[in-house]
Amino acid sequence: MIDASLLPVSGVTRDELNQRAKRLGEALARKDISLAIIGYNPDLFYFTGSIQQGFVLISPEGEMVYCARKDPDRALLESPLETIVAFSRFKEIRLVIERFFGKVPGKIALSFDVMPVALFNRFKALLGKVEFVNGSDLVRSCRMIKSPLEVQDIVKGVEIYDKTIEQMPHLIREGMTEAEAEAALLFFMRRLGHHGMVRMRGWNQEGINGYLYAGKSSAVPTFLDAPLGGVGLTPAIAMGGGTHKIQRNEPIVFDASPGSNGYISDQTRTAVIGELSSRLEKAYHIAVDMIQRFETEAAPGDACSDWYLKLRDMARKAGLEDNFMGFRKKRVRYVGHGIGLELNEWPVLGEGLPWRLEQGMVLAVEPKMVFPEWGAVGIENDYLVTEAGVKRLSITNNEIITL
């Protein structure tokens, strides 16, 4: 048996999990879906408080059954759910459905955006003549609105970032490689309690705990759906700090996502050893103006796409449209995104996207400017949408950090 005293505690309660299941159940009922089967790790943790391999079954009435394969004993200790059953073979899932829901229902939701085709085919073979529908949007919409407990965990990541930024003058020096400087900051974040992982949803979208890049390498585009990525140490991991040695008077960008209990913050600051050129300093202050405008004017009901257009227009008026969120044709067409258990949650402040700001959303807003000949500058803060507007969660000041 597992010694329970060895395990960390998430703090999530059965009542909170039941509220989450209730919201999803109501969404299932509106779509006339009889059951959701969820096994993708972040979604599994969201509904169970555990990430032990298996599936959680959720009905329109909000009833939940957590089927745990590896490790069921740990799942029993970690999850406050009332109904947790162990299984060892995939075909037992059908027996669990029949035991708790009477029969295999006619319409079942799966997470098509992240489920491998091979696993989908196993469900088809196991459950027979069932109509399988995509439940990803329903789950992601539930997760988009954060509870006070979730916000509390994100704030812990915000605090870790702020304490790490305070150490930059002590940890980074001229002549260090980007990778060395990045490692020093990430090591400090782990010592402060960062859980050590950043999850991203989507095919081949991968994240690392934090990125530090300096000078021209910060402007090198990469596969990641982000304005900056860095060159990394190998084409196999084409992002993050590389072997470039940090020099005086070049921009240093530190973009990191420390977190607690699975929930991540996402913040960026720009630093320099010496001073930035007037062109880069001006661009940085335009980015700060953008984020302050969002902070003071954004409110529930605002169209997320409108905020992208407003901030892009500020860049255009400043003569920086080509540099806004990338360079020219390689720009990304968003300026903010939801955060939580994953780095790229809903909503997204992007061109042509459907969301409106709602109370309980938590977003990272990240205006960044890219200049291939000099590097990049930018800022990123985290915000909670409240009834009165948006509340800044980030506590690090907006100034350029002089090292």
Summary of the structure (lengths in Angstrom):
residues: 403
radius of gyration: 22.4
end to end distance: 51.0
largest distance: 70.0
contacts: 1390
relative contact order: 0.12
helix: 37%
strand: 23%
